[in-house]
């Protein structure tokens, strides 16, 4: 897998994470469409899901801060 494929699959993950359908399923479809072979699919899945969690924390950091320290 090259860098462009990883970026495209990461974008698919990010765009579909909050839809009421499986973002992991969309990654599998993206891999099939792009004809991508992963050396370590579990590691890739962990990385893209961790990136999604981190981006959610960054976006909602003020709400999280208020919830933890002001309530």
Secondary structure, 3 states (H helix, E strand, C coil): CCHHHHHHHHHHHHHHCCCCCCHHHHHHHHHHHHCCCCCCHHHHHHHHHHHHHHHHHHHCHHHHHHHHHCC
